[in-house]
Amino acid sequence: MDRHPAWVRISHWVVAASVLVLAFTGAAILMVHPRLYWGEIGNDLTPAFLELKISRNYKHGGWTAATPFFQSPGSPVSARRTYDIFNQNGWARSLHFLAAWCLVLPGVLYLINGVATGHFRSHVVPRGRELAPRPLLAEVRDHLRLRIRAATGGPQYGLLQKMAYSAVVFVAAPLMVLTGMTMAPAVTAAFPVLLRIFGGYQSARTIHFFTFAALAAFAVVHVVMVIKSGFRRQMKGMTLG
């Protein structure tokens, strides 16, 4: 039976710790401005794509009458707040940025090692014959009924595991990093193509949020599957090997 290599185990726990910090600090940042937009700009005086009820800043309505800068239609407007909003996220932004590097650096090393050692090809990426409709539907049915096979403690993943891990490693995680970089003006000044790819700062922020939501859902399901398939053996396999 194959075991998890040491570099996989180390990467797993470093990334897991950084994701927890990113989730906590990201929530604190979002609480300050719980509104999502689409496009280049967005603020409290522009229509929101989505507003989240996660802090007292949600639809606080504490504004004086909006005053247009110009008399022409569609002019930008200005207004003063009459409400003491929650605005304590300086620490969260600094810690979020630091934790992001703890995700990116081991993530890049994981990708390089995964390709160089054949780990992705052997254990993560589903093979063509595995994607046949009958075995795929059978595994979906078993998971919906919570009939989870016992874990081996190694990288002998099932088909749905392979599909989920591939989506996280090759789609969600890179998307999370790239949209996060797009929200940094210093980065987009050097690489303006990111703004064109994601449609602006606010679009990148919205995509960043929904990608995080998908990763959070994956993490919850992942923990449930670890428990259902044999928690002690899984933890031993991902720590001691």
C-alpha positions as CSV (number, residue, x, y, z in Angstrom):
1,M,0.0,0.0,0.0
2,D,1.3,3.4,-0.9
3,R,1.7,6.0,1.8
4,H,1.4,9.8,1.7
5,P,4.9,11.1,1.0
6,A,6.4,13.5,3.6
7,W,6.1,16.5,1.3
8,V,2.4,15.8,0.8
9,R,1.8,15.6,4.5
10,I,3.7,18.8,5.3
11,S,2.0,20.7,2.5
12,H,-1.4,19.5,3.7
13,W,-1.0,20.8,7.2
14,V,0.7,24.1,6.3
15,V,-2.1,24.8,3.7
16,A,-4.8,23.7,6.2
17,A,-3.5,26.1,8.8
18,S,-3.2,29.0,6.4
19,V,-6.8,28.3,5.0
20,L,-8.2,28.6,8.6
21,V,-6.4,31.9,9.1
22,L,-7.5,33.2,5.7
23,A,-11.1,32.2,6.4
24,F,-11.1,34.0,9.7
25,T,-9.4,37.2,8.5
26,G,-11.4,37.2,5.3
27,A,-14.7,37.1,7.2
28,A,-13.4,40.1,9.3
29,I,-12.6,42.0,6.2
30,L,-15.9,41.2,4.6
31,M,-17.8,42.4,7.7
32,V,-16.5,45.9,7.2
33,H,-18.1,46.1,3.7
34,P,-20.5,43.2,3.3
35,R,-21.4,44.1,-0.3
36,L,-20.3,42.5,-3.5
37,Y,-20.3,44.2,-6.9
38,W,-19.6,43.4,-10.5
39,G,-17.3,45.5,-12.7
40,E,-14.5,48.0,-11.9
41,I,-15.9,50.0,-9.1
42,G,-18.4,49.7,-6.2
43,N,-19.2,51.5,-3.0
44,D,-22.0,52.0,-0.5
45,L,-23.7,54.5,-2.9
46,T,-23.7,52.1,-5.9
47,P,-26.1,49.1,-6.4
48,A,-24.7,45.9,-5.0
49,F,-24.6,42.6,-6.8
50,L,-25.1,40.9,-3.4
51,E,-25.3,42.2,0.1
52,L,-24.5,39.8,3.0
53,K,-26.1,40.1,6.4
54,I,-23.0,39.5,8.4
55,S,-22.4,42.7,10.5
56,R,-24.1,45.8,11.6
57,N,-22.9,47.4,8.4
58,Y,-25.5,45.5,6.5
59,K,-27.9,48.0,4.9
60,H,-27.2,50.5,7.7
61,G,-28.8,53.3,5.8
62,G,-26.8,55.9,7.7
63,W,-26.3,58.5,5.0
64,T,-27.3,62.1,4.4
65,A,-29.0,62.9,1.1
66,A,-26.8,62.1,-1.9
67,T,-25.3,65.2,-3.7
68,P,-24.3,64.8,-7.3
69,F,-20.9,66.3,-8.3
70,F,-22.3,67.5,-11.7
71,Q,-25.7,68.4,-13.1
72,S,-25.4,65.9,-15.9
73,P,-27.4,62.6,-15.7
74,G,-25.4,59.7,-14.2
75,S,-23.1,62.0,-12.3
76,P,-21.1,60.5,-9.4
77,V,-22.6,61.3,-6.0
78,S,-21.3,62.0,-2.6
79,A,-22.8,61.7,0.9
80,R,-21.8,61.7,4.5
81,R,-22.3,58.8,6.9
82,T,-24.5,59.4,9.9
83,Y,-23.9,55.9,11.3
84,D,-20.9,54.5,13.3
85,I,-20.0,51.5,11.1
86,F,-17.9,48.6,12.1
87,N,-14.4,49.4,10.7
88,Q,-11.7,47.4,12.4
89,N,-10.0,45.3,9.9
90,G,-6.4,46.7,9.6
91,W,-5.0,43.7,11.5
92,A,-7.2,41.3,9.4
93,R,-5.8,42.7,6.1
94,S,-2.2,42.3,7.3
95,L,-2.7,38.8,8.6
96,H,-4.7,37.8,5.5
97,F,-1.8,38.9,3.3
98,L,0.7,37.0,5.4
99,A,-1.4,33.8,5.5
100,A,-1.8,34.0,1.8
101,W,1.9,33.5,1.3
102,C,1.7,30.5,3.6
103,L,-0.8,29.1,1.1
104,V,0.9,30.1,-2.1
105,L,4.5,29.0,-1.4
106,P,3.7,25.4,-0.2
107,G,1.0,25.3,-2.9
108,V,3.6,26.0,-5.6
109,L,6.0,23.4,-4.2
110,Y,3.1,20.9,-4.0
111,L,2.3,21.5,-7.7
112,I,5.9,21.1,-8.8
113,N,6.4,18.0,-6.7
114,G,3.1,16.6,-7.8
115,V,4.1,16.9,-11.5
116,A,7.7,15.8,-11.0
117,T,7.0,12.7,-8.9
118,G,3.9,11.6,-10.9
119,H,1.7,12.0,-7.8
120,F,-1.0,13.8,-9.7
121,R,-1.0,11.3,-12.5
122,S,-1.0,8.3,-10.2
123,H,-3.3,9.3,-7.4
124,V,-5.2,12.6,-8.1
125,V,-6.3,13.0,-11.7
126,P,-9.1,10.6,-12.7
127,R,-8.3,8.3,-15.6
128,G,-10.5,8.1,-18.6
129,R,-11.9,4.6,-17.8
130,E,-12.9,5.8,-14.3
131,L,-15.2,8.4,-15.7
132,A,-17.5,6.0,-17.3
133,P,-21.2,6.7,-16.4
134,R,-21.9,3.5,-14.5
135,P,-19.0,3.6,-11.9
136,L,-19.5,7.4,-11.5
137,L,-23.2,7.1,-10.8
138,A,-22.6,4.2,-8.4
139,E,-20.1,6.2,-6.4
140,V,-22.4,9.2,-6.3
141,R,-25.2,7.0,-5.0
142,D,-23.0,5.4,-2.3
143,H,-21.9,8.9,-1.1
144,L,-25.5,10.2,-1.0
145,R,-26.3,7.2,1.2
146,L,-23.2,7.8,3.3
147,R,-21.8,4.4,2.4
148,I,-18.2,5.4,2.5
149,R,-15.5,2.7,2.1
150,A,-12.9,2.4,4.9
151,A,-9.8,4.5,4.4
152,T,-6.4,2.9,3.7
153,G,-4.4,5.7,5.2
154,G,-2.7,6.4,1.9
155,P,-3.5,8.1,-1.4
156,Q,-5.8,5.4,-2.7
157,Y,-8.6,7.9,-3.5
158,G,-12.0,7.1,-4.8
159,L,-13.3,8.6,-8.0
160,L,-15.3,11.5,-6.4
161,Q,-12.2,12.3,-4.2
162,K,-10.0,12.5,-7.3
163,M,-12.5,14.8,-9.0
164,A,-12.9,17.0,-5.9
165,Y,-9.1,17.2,-5.3
166,S,-8.4,17.9,-9.0
167,A,-11.0,20.7,-9.0
168,V,-9.4,22.3,-5.9
169,V,-5.8,21.9,-6.9
170,F,-6.1,22.9,-10.6
171,V,-9.1,25.3,-10.6
172,A,-10.3,26.7,-7.2
173,A,-6.9,27.3,-5.5
174,P,-5.3,29.0,-8.6
175,L,-8.5,31.1,-9.0
176,M,-8.5,32.1,-5.4
177,V,-4.8,33.2,-5.6
178,L,-5.2,35.1,-8.9
179,T,-8.4,37.0,-7.9
180,G,-6.7,37.9,-4.6
181,M,-3.7,39.3,-6.5
182,T,-6.1,41.2,-8.8
183,M,-7.4,43.1,-5.8
184,A,-3.9,44.4,-5.0
185,P,-3.3,47.7,-7.0
186,A,0.5,47.1,-6.8
187,V,0.1,43.8,-8.5
188,T,-2.3,45.0,-11.2
189,A,0.0,48.0,-11.9
190,A,2.6,45.5,-13.0
191,F,0.2,43.0,-14.5
192,P,-2.9,44.9,-15.8
193,V,-3.9,41.9,-17.8
194,L,-5.4,40.5,-14.5
195,L,-8.0,43.2,-14.5
196,R,-9.0,42.4,-18.1
197,I,-9.3,38.7,-17.3
198,F,-11.5,39.2,-14.3
199,G,-13.4,42.3,-15.4
200,G,-12.2,44.7,-12.8
201,Y,-11.4,45.0,-9.1
202,Q,-14.9,44.4,-7.9
203,S,-15.6,41.5,-10.2
204,A,-12.4,39.9,-8.9
205,R,-13.5,40.4,-5.3
206,T,-16.9,38.8,-6.0
207,I,-15.3,35.8,-7.7
208,H,-12.9,35.6,-4.8
209,F,-15.8,35.3,-2.4
210,F,-17.7,32.6,-4.3
211,T,-14.5,30.6,-4.8
212,F,-13.9,30.8,-1.0
213,A,-17.5,29.6,-0.5
214,A,-16.9,26.6,-2.7
215,L,-13.6,25.8,-0.9
216,A,-15.3,26.1,2.5
217,A,-18.0,23.7,1.3
218,F,-15.3,21.3,0.1
219,A,-13.5,21.6,3.5
220,V,-16.7,20.7,5.4
221,V,-17.4,17.7,3.2
222,H,-13.7,16.7,3.4
223,V,-13.8,16.6,7.2
224,V,-17.1,14.6,7.2
225,M,-15.6,12.1,4.8
226,V,-12.4,11.8,6.9
227,I,-14.6,11.0,9.9
228,K,-16.9,8.6,8.1
229,S,-14.0,6.6,6.4
230,G,-11.9,6.1,9.6
231,F,-10.7,9.2,11.5
232,R,-7.8,7.6,13.3
233,R,-6.4,5.8,10.3
234,Q,-6.8,8.9,8.1
235,M,-5.1,11.2,10.7
236,K,-2.3,8.7,11.2
237,G,-1.8,8.5,7.4
238,M,-1.6,12.3,7.0
239,T,0.7,12.8,10.0
240,L,3.0,9.8,10.6
241,G,2.5,8.4,7.1
